Amino acid sequence: MKNKDLSLLVHTCDPYESFWLPMLFSLDFYWDYDLFHVYFANEEKPFGEYDFKGYKYSPDSRITQILTGKTDKNGFSDRFINAIEQIPSKWIIYIQEDMWIRSKLNKELLEDLVNFAEEKEADSIKIHSKLFYWDEYRLEPTDHFIQGQRVLKYSEGNNYLLSHGATIWRKDYILKYQKCGED
């Protein structure tokens, strides 16, 4: 049975189609489509059959493609808002097309992260294997652990709300702080 409270959004644009096939392959290998729904949002190009060195491939039929329409670079946020509004889940894992999944989905970890966010009334949970952000992006350790991993929190200073790193967002929160016309 599918978890209705958590979905995955892969957000992209049509000019980045060269990244779609590796993303779709990584989902097929590591994602459990029957547990958490996948939404793939791009501009106008519908999925088709792809040729990968003679191997014919079609995206899994359980992926819901959201076509958000063509925009210029200042329409990134317009397309993002459009996609998020079409997803019925309370929590959305946001990734982009070039963030390929490299290991098997840990269903319990994702559920524990969402439960922690619910308990603590958190707005988001960023998922990092290592911190690679700019100097201004600062995190502090907490006393909380989820499956042996320490939970970090934002520290005071210049932190970015929406980054391109994998993040579990509460849908109403991320929509509240998006503004149309941003790149």
C-alpha positions in Angstrom: 0.0 0.0 0.0 1.3 3.4 -1.0 2.2 6.0 1.6 -0.1 8.9 0.9 1.8 11.4 3.1 5.1 11.3 1.3 6.0 11.5 -2.4 9.1 12.1 -4.5 9.3 15.0 -6.9 12.0 15.0 -9.6 12.0 18.6 -10.9 13.7 19.4 -14.3 13.4 21.2 -17.5 13.3 20.0 -21.1 16.8 21.2 -22.0 18.2 18.9 -19.3 16.7 15.8 -20.9 20.1 14.2 -21.2 20.0 13.7 -17.4 16.6 12.0 -17.4 17.6 8.5 -18.5 20.2 8.1 -15.7 17.7 9.5 -13.2 15.0 7.1 -14.4 17.4 4.2 -14.3 18.4 5.0 -10.8 14.7 5.1 -9.8 14.1 1.7 -11.4 17.0 0.2 -9.5 16.6 1.7 -6.1 13.1 3.3 -5.6 10.0 1.3 -4.5 7.3 2.8 -6.6 4.7 0.8 -4.7 5.5 2.5 -1.4 6.1 6.2 -2.3 4.7 7.8 -5.4 7.0 9.5 -7.9 6.2 12.7 -9.8 8.4 13.9 -12.6 7.9 17.5 -13.5 9.3 19.0 -16.7 8.1 21.7 -19.1 6.4 20.3 -22.3 8.1 17.1 -23.5 6.1 13.9 -22.7 8.0 10.7 -21.9 8.6 8.5 -24.8 10.7 5.4 -25.6 14.4 6.1 -25.2 17.2 4.4 -27.0 20.2 3.7 -24.7 22.9 2.1 -26.9 20.4 -0.1 -28.6 18.4 -0.9 -25.5 14.9 0.4 -25.7 13.6 1.9 -22.5 10.4 3.4 -21.3 9.9 5.1 -17.9 8.0 3.1 -15.3 4.2 3.6 -15.8 3.8 4.3 -12.0 5.6 7.6 -12.5 3.2 10.6 -12.8 4.6 13.1 -15.3 3.6 16.7 -14.6 4.0 19.1 -17.6 4.4 22.6 -16.2 4.8 24.6 -19.4 7.7 26.4 -21.0 9.2 29.4 -19.2 12.4 31.5 -19.4 15.0 31.1 -16.7 12.9 33.4 -14.4 10.1 30.9 -14.5 11.9 28.2 -12.4 9.8 29.1 -9.4 6.6 29.2 -11.5 7.2 25.7 -12.8 8.2 24.5 -9.3 5.0 25.9 -7.7 2.9 24.4 -10.5 4.3 21.0 -9.8 4.1 21.1 -6.0 0.4 22.2 -6.2 -0.4 19.1 -8.2 1.0 16.7 -5.7 -1.5 15.6 -3.0 1.0 14.5 -0.4 1.6 16.4 2.8 5.4 15.8 2.5 7.4 15.9 -0.7 11.0 14.8 -1.2 12.4 17.3 -3.7 15.3 16.4 -6.0 16.5 17.5 -9.4 17.2 15.4 -12.4 20.9 15.2 -11.8 20.7 13.9 -8.3 20.6 10.2 -9.1 19.8 7.7 -6.3 22.7 5.4 -5.6 21.4 2.9 -3.1 18.3 1.0 -2.2 15.5 3.0 -0.6 15.3 2.7 3.2 11.5 2.8 3.7 11.8 2.9 7.5 14.3 5.8 7.4 12.0 7.9 5.3 9.1 7.1 7.5 11.2 7.9 10.6 12.3 11.3 9.1 8.7 12.3 8.4 7.6 11.1 11.9 10.4 13.2 13.4 9.3 16.2 11.4 5.7 15.8 12.5 6.7 15.4 16.1 9.0 18.4 16.1 6.7 20.5 13.8 9.6 20.9 11.4 9.1 22.4 8.0 11.8 20.4 6.2 14.4 17.8 6.6 17.5 18.1 4.4 19.0 14.8 3.4 22.8 14.9 3.1 25.5 12.3 2.9 28.1 15.1 3.3 27.9 18.8 3.5 29.0 20.5 0.3 27.4 23.9 0.6 28.8 27.4 0.7 30.5 28.8 3.7 27.3 30.7 4.6 25.3 27.5 5.0 25.7 26.6 8.7 24.3 23.7 10.6 24.5 22.9 14.3 24.3 19.4 16.0 21.3 18.5 18.1 20.8 15.8 20.7 18.4 14.0 18.3 19.3 10.8 16.3 17.4 9.0 13.7 18.6 5.5 12.9 22.1 6.3 14.3 22.4 9.6 12.4 22.6 12.9 14.2 20.0 15.5 13.3 21.5 18.9 12.5 19.6 22.2 12.6 20.1 25.5 10.9 22.2 27.9 12.8 21.7 31.7 12.8 23.1 33.5 9.8 22.7 33.4 6.0 21.0 30.1 5.3 19.2 29.4 2.1 15.6 28.2 2.4 15.4 26.3 -0.9 18.6 24.6 -2.0 19.1 22.0 -4.7 20.0 19.4 -2.1 17.6 16.5 -1.5 15.0 17.7 1.1 11.8 16.5 2.5 9.4 19.5 2.6 6.1 20.0 4.2 4.0 21.0 1.1 2.2 23.9 2.7 5.4 25.4 4.0 7.4 25.3 0.8 4.4 26.8 -1.2 4.1 29.6 1.4 7.6 30.8 0.7 7.8 30.5 -3.1 7.5 33.5 -5.2 6.6 33.5 -8.9 9.2 34.9 -11.4 12.4 33.7 -9.7 15.2 31.7 -11.3 
